[in-house]
Amino acid sequence: MTRERFIEEVRRQQEPLRRFLLALCGGNDALADDIAQDALVRAYVASGSFLGLSKFSTWLFRIAYNCYIDHCRKARPEQVSVEEAVILPADDATDAGFRYQQLYQALDRLPEKEKAAIALFYFEDRSIKEISAILDMPQGTVKYQLSMGRNHLKQHIQL
């Protein structure tokens, strides 16, 4: 893959990738951006090994998911979860920033695989087959993770 093609593909996937990581990181913009940057660096270094056997976006999201899992394994104690964050009252100025706070809090309570499956399926409109490739699990397991994730979200979100 040429440098120019890589840059073009990354430009197309930049926003969807950020949304995916933002959901995984419980709405923490800075953490999502850090993981995205790490994923893009890793993808660029490995771009010569991209053979086109899957879509570029599937390959890139798999790398990003691995970066997220690596981060979770070595999570630092000084990081604050969404539940511990200061919650400001919603008004016109802050409403946009906290619009999805309840959803992010509920997602933050899900097991990692459920959270990733939900984010890919509902936020990024990925197929079961693509999610299977990104998360490296059988399609039946993806369906199970989605089902369990939906059930857990219902329990955590107060309507």
PETAGI-V995307 format. One record per pair of residues at least 24 apart in sequence whose ideal C-beta (glycine too) atoms are under 8 Angstrom apart, sorted by the first residue. I is the first residue (numbers start at 1). J is the second residue. If there is no record, write none. Layout:
i={I;I}
j={J;J}
//
This chain:
i={1;1;1;6;6;6;9;9;9;10;10;10;12;13;13;13;13;16;16;17;17;17;19;19;19;20;20;20;20;20;20;21;21;23;23;23;23;23;23;24;24;24;24;24;24;24;25;26;26;26;26;26;26;27;27;27;27;28;31;31;35;35;35;35;36;38;38;39;39;39;39;42;54;55;57;58;58;58;61;61;61;61;62;62;62;62;65;65;65;68;68;69;72;81;82;83;102;102;103;105;106;106;106;106;107;109;109;110;110;110;110;113;113;114;114;114;114;114;115;116;117;117;117;117;118;118;118;118;118;121}
j={47;48;50;43;44;47;56;57;60;40;43;60;57;56;57;60;61;57;124;60;61;64;119;123;124;61;64;119;120;123;124;64;68;104;107;115;118;119;123;65;68;107;112;115;116;119;68;81;82;104;105;107;108;82;100;101;104;82;71;79;64;67;68;71;64;67;71;63;64;66;67;67;133;130;130;130;133;134;120;124;126;134;133;134;135;136;116;134;135;112;116;112;112;108;108;108;157;158;157;156;152;153;156;157;153;152;156;149;152;153;156;137;145;145;146;148;149;152;149;145;142;145;146;149;145;146;149;150;153;146}
//
